[in-house]
Amino acid sequence: MPHQDNFFSLGPHGFHKVAYVQWGAADNRNVAICVHGLTRNGRDFDVLAKELSRTHMVVCPDIAGRGRSDWLLHPEDYGYPVYLSDMAALLARLRSEEKEVDWVGTSMGGLIGMMIAAQPNSPIRRLVLNDVGPLIPKASLERIGTYVGATRHFESEDDAERYLREVHAPFGDLSNEQWRHLAAHSVRRDEGGGLTLHYDPAIGKAFEGEMHDVDLWHIWREIDCPVMVMRGENSDLLLADTVEQMIREKPDTVYAEIARAGHAPALMADDQVDSICKWLRN
């Protein structure tokens, strides 16, 4: 069973709590850190973490402003400098210098992993990027901006599930049980007694104004560790051309395309879980 814990990290305007779920034995030298996408939380990885915990201690944090982690007092603090600082604090808490650290990152979580893996003396041994790479197209950011940050209210968990099935349809072929799991961990009680999404709407501030392509090729070129890239076949965020260039520049990159999925595969299907676990266990 997973164990919930938290720690405090220092940002530009004070301390904030970062929550995480831990699976597996705490003394395991093999550690997998699984980091979620923009509006999601660490419980997205429950299916993968349960299986991977057979060989790893698995840690699934809620990035600040999501899940059980604190909301930041200043919306401008929602960005990669704070996220990187928080994850550095997590790595220190896990005594990563004594561990073998693997990183599984979906979308935003993958970008955080790329930025850490590109640093000198990075503790990341292997990196799994789920539907994200060094080029983020403007069009995908504009699409995300149409829903992120909007305050949503639901009368019931069933209403929330219907909304999630619509906005996250690109997650792929999920069972009814899996959609219920996502819904249960995606909402919290609001002041009126109903339900609202379990993240701070202020994270949407970054999507206001004119969007541009995000070019992170300089970061990709600094990554030395082995990388596995997963892509939903219909993804608008990780384009097929981007993957081709990633592999041209790093021919050892392992690639898996997920049928009937867009941005981003939910990593709940047996074949997706198996491919990640087998690669990390090699």
N, C-alpha and C positions, 0 to 999 in steps of 0.2 A: 504494500500500500504506500502511496506517496506521503511524504512528510513536508508540511508547510513551515517555512521559516522566513526571516527577513533580516536586513541589515540597513544601516544608515550610510548614505553617501552625501558628500558635500558638493553643492552646485554653486552657481554665481550668487544666489540670494539665500543661502542657508542650507541646512540639512534637509534631506527627504528620505523617506523609507522606501526601500526596494524589496519587494516580496518575491519569493521563488518557491517552486515545488521541487523536492528532491526525491529521486527514485533510486533504489539500490543501496548497496553497502557504502557507508561513508569512508571506509578505509581502502576502497578500490582505487588502484593507481590509474585505471582507465576512466577518464571523465569525459562525458559528452555534454556540452552546453547547447541547449536548443532555444533559439530566440525567434519570436513571432513577428508577424507583419504589423503594419502601421496601426490598425484599429483593433488588433486581436490581443491575446494574452497567452500565458504559458500553458494553460490547460488545453490548448489546441494540440499539444504534443502527447497527450495521454496515451494514445494507442502506440505510437512509436516508442515513447519512453518506457512503457511496460515491457515491450519486447527487448529493447536495447539494454534495459537494466539487468538482463541475464549476464552481460559481460562488462557493463559500464555502470558507474555512478552517473545518473542523468540529472541535470539541473536545468530547470525551465523557469527563467525569470519573467516577471511582468515588468516591462519597460515603464519608466516613470509616466504617470498619467493614464495607465491602463491597469485593469484587473485590481489586485489588492495593493498595488503600489500607490504611493502618495501622488496627488495632483500637485503640479508645480505652481507656485504663487505668481510667477511671471510667465505669461504665454511665450514670450520670446526665448525662454530657456528650453523649450521643446526643440531639440536639434541634436545633431551628432556629437558636438563637444560634450554635452551632458551625458548622452547615452554611452559614449566611450569611457568617460570618467567612471560612470556607474559600473560598467562591465569590468573595468580595471580593478575596481574595489571588490567585485565578485571574484575575480581571478585571485586576488590576494587572499580573500576569505577562504577560498578553496585550497590555498597553498599550492598554486599551480606549478611552482618551481619543482615540486616533488611529484607531479602528476604527468600523465600523457593526456593532453587536452585535444579533443575533437570538437568541432563547431558545426552545428546544423542551423542554418539561418534561412527563414522564409522572408523574401522581399526585404523590408527594412532590416530584419534580423540578419539577412545575408550581407547587406551593405555594412552593417556594424562589424560582422565577421571579416569582411574583406579589408576594412580599415585597420583592424587589429592585426590581421595576418600580414599586412604590408609593413608593419613596424619592425625596426631592428630588434632582434632577440625576442620575437613574438613567441608566446607559449603555445600557439595553435599548431598542432601536428598535422591534422587533416581538416579540410574545409568542405562542407556540403552547402552549395548555393541552390536554394529552391526558388526558381523562377525570378532570378535577378542577376544582373551582370553589370559591366562597367559603362553601359549606355542606357539611360532611362529616357524613352521618347516623350516629347512634349505632350503628345496626344494621350498617353496613358496617365500622365499627371493631371491633365484636364478632366479625364473621366473620373479619377479618384476624387478630384475636387468637387464633383457634383454631389457627393454624399458624405464625405468626411467632414466632421465638425457640426453637422446639423443635429439639433436636439430632437431625439425621437422618444415618444412616450407610448407605452403599450399597456393594454388592460390585463394581459395575461402572457404567460410564457409561450403559449401557442401563437399569439399575435406576433411576438418577437421572432419566433421560429419562421413564420411566414415571411417576415421582412428579410431575415437572414438568408433564406432560400432564394429570394429574389436578388438581393444585392451581391451575394456571394455564390451565385450559380456557377461561375467559372471554377469554383473549388473542385468540381468534377462529380463523379458518380458516388454520392454518399448514401448510406442507408438511413432509414427513418430514425434508428437509434443514434446514429452519428450526428444527424441534424439536431436531435433533442439534446445531445451532449453539448454541442456548440452553443445552443440557445441557453442552456442552463448556466453556462459559464460566461455568457456574453451580456448579462443584464444584472442590474442592481435595483433595489427599491428607491423610488424617488420620494420627494417630500409629500406628494399627494397620495401615497400608498400604492401607486401603480409601479410600472417598471420602466427603466430607461437603459440605454446602452452603457456598458461598464468601461467607459473611457471618458476622459475630459474633452469636451467639444473644442477646447482651445487648441488642441493639436491641429485643427483645421486651418489655423491662421497662416500656416506656411503655404497654403494652397490658394491664398487670396492674391489677386493681381495677375500679371502676365506670366505665363509659364514658358520655360525654355527647356530644351534637351539638357540632361545632366550627363556630363562627360567625365568618367572616372577611369579612363584608360591608364592614366599615370599610376593609379593605385593598383590596378590589375598587374601591371608590369613589375611591381615590387613584390608580388606574392611568390614565395619560394616553395611553400608546402603543396602536397598533392591536393587536387581539387576535383570534386564531383559536381557536375551541373545537372539539375533537373529542370525541365521546361514543359509547361502545358502546351500542347500542340497549337492551341488557339490564343496563346498569350499575346497581349498587346504591350506588355512591359518588357519582356525579354524576347526580342525579335530573333528569328532564325538567323538573320545576317550577323547579328551580334554574337551568337554562339559560334558561328563559323569563324569569325575573326578571333574569338577567344581561343579556339582550338588551334588556329594557325599560329598564334603567338605562344601557346603552351600546348604542344602536341600530346602531352601525357594526360591532359584533362579527360576525365571520364564523363560521358554524356548519356543521359537517359531522357527520352521524350515521353510524356504522359498523354495518352490518347483521351479524347473527350474532356479535356480540361483546358482552362485558360489561366488567368492569373488569380490565385496561384494554387497548384495542386495541394490538397488538404493533408497529404501524407498520412492518410488513414487506411487506404486500400492495402491489402496484403502484399501486392507486388511492389508498391512504393516502399513500404516498411522493410520488406525483405531485401530490396536492392541497397538501401542505405545501411542496414545492419550487416549485410555480407561485406560491403566495401569497408566499413569501419572495423570489421573484425579480421580483415586480412592482415 
